[in-house]
Amino acid sequence: MKRRMKGARGTAGDTGDSPVAVNVRVRVHPGTDGEVRGTVVEDFGDLAGHKVDIGKNHMVGPARRWAVALDAGGLVFGDSDQLAAE
């Protein structure tokens, strides 16, 4: 996992044409009643998307790609399709 220095602007990486990156302002769940705003603080990139099942026991769902510090406080995790750059 690559760490970015505070204040450094990230790059879109493998998000296609998406401008979502570390230190970019985003809307989470845009266009819904649950829309919130914040700033991307971490990109988990290749670490995202792996669920854990042991035998028949489901331990945890897939991780999300982005961590977003919300303007109202708190932290939320989301995938690229759940975020829109401002």
ZABA-918459 format. One record per atom (N, C-alpha, C): residue number from 1; residue in three letters; atom name; x, y, z. Coordinates in steps of 0.1 Angstrom, whole numbers, plus 5000, padded with zeros to 4 digits. Atoms other than C-alpha are relative to their C-alpha. Layout:
# ZABA-918459
  seq  type  atom    c1    c2    c3
  NUM   ALA    CA     X     Y     Z
...
This chain:
# ZABA-918459
  seq  type  atom    c1    c2    c3
    1   MET     N  5008  4988  5000
    1   MET    CA  5000  5000  5000
    1   MET     C  5009  5012  5000
    2   LYS     N  4992  4987  5001
    2   LYS    CA  5014  5034  4990
    2   LYS     C  4994  5010  5009
    3   ARG     N  5005  4989  4991
    3   ARG    CA  5011  5061  5016
    3   ARG     C  5003  5013  4993
    4   ARG     N  4998  4987  5006
    4   ARG    CA  5007  5097  5005
    4   ARG     C  5003  5010  5011
    5   MET     N  4998  4990  4990
    5   MET    CA  5021  5127  5023
    5   MET     C  4988  5009  5002
    6   LYS     N  5011  4991  4998
    6   LYS    CA  4995  5150  5039
    6   LYS     C  5002  5012  4991
    7   GLY     N  5000  4988  5008
    7   GLY    CA  4987  5178  5015
    7   GLY     C  5004  4996  4985
    8   ALA     N  4997  5004  5014
    8   ALA    CA  4999  5158  4984
    8   ALA     C  4987  4996  4993
    9   ARG     N  5011  5003  5007
    9   ARG    CA  4974  5154  4957
    9   ARG     C  5002  4986  4993
   10   GLY     N  4998  5013  5006
   10   GLY    CA  4968  5118  4946
   10   GLY     C  4997  5000  4986
   11   THR     N  5004  5002  5014
   11   THR    CA  4962  5104  4912
   11   THR     C  4989  4990  4999
   12   ALA     N  5012  5009  5001
   12   ALA    CA  4932  5085  4899
   12   ALA     C  5004  4986  5000
   13   GLY     N  4996  5014  5000
   13   GLY    CA  4952  5053  4896
   13   GLY     C  4992  4992  4991
   14   ASP     N  5008  5009  5009
   14   ASP    CA  4931  5024  4882
   14   ASP     C  4985  5003  5000
   15   THR     N  5014  4997  5000
   15   THR    CA  4898  5042  4885
   15   THR     C  4994  5004  4987
   16   GLY     N  5005  4996  5013
   16   GLY    CA  4895  5048  4848
   16   GLY     C  5001  5015  4999
   17   ASP     N  5000  4985  5002
   17   ASP    CA  4885  5084  4840
   17   ASP     C  4996  5007  5013
   18   SER     N  5004  4993  4988
   18   SER    CA  4874  5090  4876
   18   SER     C  5010  5009  5006
   19   PRO     N  4991  4991  4994
   19   PRO    CA  4890  5120  4893
   19   PRO     C  5001  4997  5015
   20   VAL     N  4999  5003  4985
   20   VAL    CA  4886  5103  4928
   20   VAL     C  5014  4996  5003
   21   ALA     N  4986  5003  4995
   21   ALA    CA  4920  5103  4946
   21   ALA     C  5001  5005  5014
   22   VAL     N  4997  4995  4986
   22   VAL    CA  4935  5110  4980
   22   VAL     C  5000  5015  4999
   23   ASN     N  5001  4986  4999
   23   ASN    CA  4929  5146  4991
   23   ASN     C  4990  5007  4991
   24   VAL     N  5011  4994  5009
   24   VAL    CA  4900  5151  4966
   24   VAL     C  4987  5000  5008
   25   ARG     N  5014  4999  4994
   25   ARG    CA  4866  5163  4978
   25   ARG     C  4990  4992  4992
   26   VAL     N  5010  5009  5006
   26   VAL    CA  4838  5139  4971
   26   VAL     C  4987  5000  5006
   27   ARG     N  5014  5002  4995
   27   ARG    CA  4801  5132  4975
   27   ARG     C  4999  4985  5001
   28   VAL     N  5002  5014  4998
   28   VAL    CA  4794  5097  4989
   28   VAL     C  4985  4997  4998
   29   HIS     N  5014  5003  5003
   29   HIS    CA  4762  5081  4976
   29   HIS     C  4993  5012  4993
   30   PRO     N  5006  4988  5007
   30   PRO    CA  4756  5110  4952
   30   PRO     C  4986  4998  4995
   31   GLY     N  5014  5000  5006
   31   GLY    CA  4720  5118  4942
   31   GLY     C  4990  4992  5009
   32   THR     N  5009  5007  4992
   32   THR    CA  4705  5098  4971
   32   THR     C  4997  5008  5013
   33   ASP     N  5003  4993  4987
   33   ASP    CA  4689  5108  5004
   33   ASP     C  5011  4998  5010
   34   GLY     N  4989  5003  4991
   34   GLY    CA  4720  5094  5021
   34   GLY     C  5013  5007  4996
   35   GLU     N  4988  4994  5005
   35   GLU    CA  4744  5117  5002
   35   GLU     C  5007  5008  5011
   36   VAL     N  4991  4992  4991
   36   VAL    CA  4773  5131  5024
   36   VAL     C  5012  5004  4993
   37   ARG     N  4988  4994  5006
   37   ARG    CA  4804  5151  5016
   37   ARG     C  5012  4998  5009
   38   GLY     N  4987  5001  4993
   38   GLY    CA  4840  5147  5026
   38   GLY     C  5012  5000  4991
   39   THR     N  4987  5000  5007
   39   THR    CA  4876  5143  5016
   39   THR     C  5006  4986  5001
   40   VAL     N  4993  5013  5000
   40   VAL    CA  4893  5111  5005
   40   VAL     C  5013  5000  5008
   41   VAL     N  4988  5000  4991
   41   VAL    CA  4920  5102  5031
   41   VAL     C  5009  4988  4997
   42   GLU     N  4991  5012  5003
   42   GLU    CA  4932  5068  5019
   42   GLU     C  4994  4992  4988
   43   ASP     N  5003  5009  5011
   43   ASP    CA  4932  5046  4988
   43   ASP     C  5006  4986  5003
   44   PHE     N  4995  5014  4997
   44   PHE    CA  4934  5009  4996
   44   PHE     C  5003  4992  4988
   45   GLY     N  4996  5006  5013
   45   GLY    CA  4939  5000  4959
   45   GLY     C  4998  4985  5000
   46   ASP     N  5000  5014  5002
   46   ASP    CA  4949  4964  4955
   46   ASP     C  4995  4992  5012
   47   LEU     N  5004  5007  4988
   47   LEU    CA  4940  4956  4991
   47   LEU     C  4985  4999  5001
   48   ALA     N  5014  5000  4999
   48   ALA    CA  4903  4963  4985
   48   ALA     C  4994  4988  4992
   49   GLY     N  5007  5010  5008
   49   GLY    CA  4878  4937  4973
   49   GLY     C  5001  4986  5003
   50   HIS     N  4998  5014  4996
   50   HIS    CA  4887  4905  4991
   50   HIS     C  4992  4997  5012
   51   LYS     N  5008  5004  4989
   51   LYS    CA  4861  4888  5012
   51   LYS     C  5008  4988  5007
   52   VAL     N  4994  5011  4993
   52   VAL    CA  4870  4862  5038
   52   VAL     C  4990  4990  5004
   53   ASP     N  5009  5012  4996
   53   ASP    CA  4852  4828  5041
   53   ASP     C  5009  4989  5005
   54   ILE     N  4993  5011  4995
   54   ILE    CA  4865  4800  5062
   54   ILE     C  4990  4988  5001
   55   GLY     N  5010  5011  5001
   55   GLY    CA  4847  4768  5053
   55   GLY     C  4986  5006  4996
   56   LYS     N  5013  4995  5002
   56   LYS    CA  4810  4776  5055
   56   LYS     C  4997  5013  5007
   57   ASN     N  5001  4988  4991
   57   ASN    CA  4816  4806  5078
   57   ASN     C  5004  5012  4992
   58   HIS     N  4996  4987  5007
   58   HIS    CA  4815  4841  5062
   58   HIS     C  5005  5009  5011
   59   MET     N  4994  4992  4989
   59   MET    CA  4839  4862  5083
   59   MET     C  4998  5015  4997
   60   VAL     N  5001  4986  5003
   60   VAL    CA  4839  4895  5065
   60   VAL     C  4998  5002  4985
   61   GLY     N  5002  4997  5014
   61   GLY    CA  4827  4910  5032
   61   GLY     C  5012  5007  4994
   62   PRO     N  4989  4994  5006
   62   PRO    CA  4850  4926  5007
   62   PRO     C  5003  5014  5005
   63   ALA     N  4996  4987  4995
   63   ALA    CA  4869  4957  5018
   63   ALA     C  4997  5010  4989
   64   ARG     N  5003  4989  5009
   64   ARG    CA  4861  4991  5002
   64   ARG     C  5013  5007  4996
   65   ARG     N  4988  4994  5005
   65   ARG    CA  4886  5010  4981
   65   ARG     C  5004  5013  5007
   66   TRP     N  4997  4986  4996
   66   TRP    CA  4884  5045  4995
   66   TRP     C  4995  5002  5015
   67   ALA     N  5004  4995  4986
   67   ALA    CA  4883  5060  5031
   67   ALA     C  4998  5014  4998
   68   VAL     N  5004  4986  5001
   68   VAL    CA  4865  5093  5033
   68   VAL     C  4997  5006  5014
   69   ALA     N  5002  4993  4988
   69   ALA    CA  4867  5117  5062
   69   ALA     C  4988  5010  4997
   70   LEU     N  5012  4992  5002
   70   LEU    CA  4832  5133  5064
   70   LEU     C  5001  5013  5006
   71   ASP     N  5001  4986  4995
   71   ASP    CA  4826  5170  5068
   71   ASP     C  4994  5001  5014
   72   ALA     N  5007  5000  4988
   72   ALA    CA  4802  5162  5096
   72   ALA     C  5007  4992  5011
   73   GLY     N  4993  5008  4990
   73   GLY    CA  4828  5141  5114
   73   GLY     C  4998  4985  4996
   74   GLY     N  5001  5014  5003
   74   GLY    CA  4834  5104  5111
   74   GLY     C  5008  4996  4988
   75   LEU     N  4992  5006  5011
   75   LEU    CA  4849  5081  5085
   75   LEU     C  4990  4990  4994
   76   VAL     N  5008  5010  5007
   76   VAL    CA  4831  5061  5058
   76   VAL     C  5009  4994  4989
   77   PHE     N  4992  5007  5010
   77   PHE    CA  4845  5035  5034
   77   PHE     C  4991  4998  4988
   78   GLY     N  5008  5002  5012
   78   GLY    CA  4833  5032  4998
   78   GLY     C  5008  4996  4988
   79   ASP     N  4994  5004  5013
   79   ASP    CA  4840  5019  4963
   79   ASP     C  4999  5012  4990
   80   SER     N  5000  4989  5010
   80   SER    CA  4846  5041  4932
   80   SER     C  4986  5003  4995
   81   ASP     N  5013  4998  5005
   81   ASP    CA  4810  5036  4921
   81   ASP     C  4991  5007  5010
   82   GLN     N  5008  4993  4989
   82   GLN    CA  4797  5051  4954
   82   GLN     C  5005  5014  5002
   83   LEU     N  4994  4987  4998
   83   LEU    CA  4818  5083  4951
   83   LEU     C  4999  5008  4987
   84   ALA     N  4999  4990  5011
   84   ALA    CA  4817  5114  4929
   84   ALA     C  5008  5012  5004
   85   ALA     N  4991  4988  4996
   85   ALA    CA  4844  5141  4929
   85   ALA     C  4991  5012  4998
   86   GLU     N  5006  4987  5001
   86   GLU    CA  4832  5176  4935
   86   GLU     C  5006  5009  4990
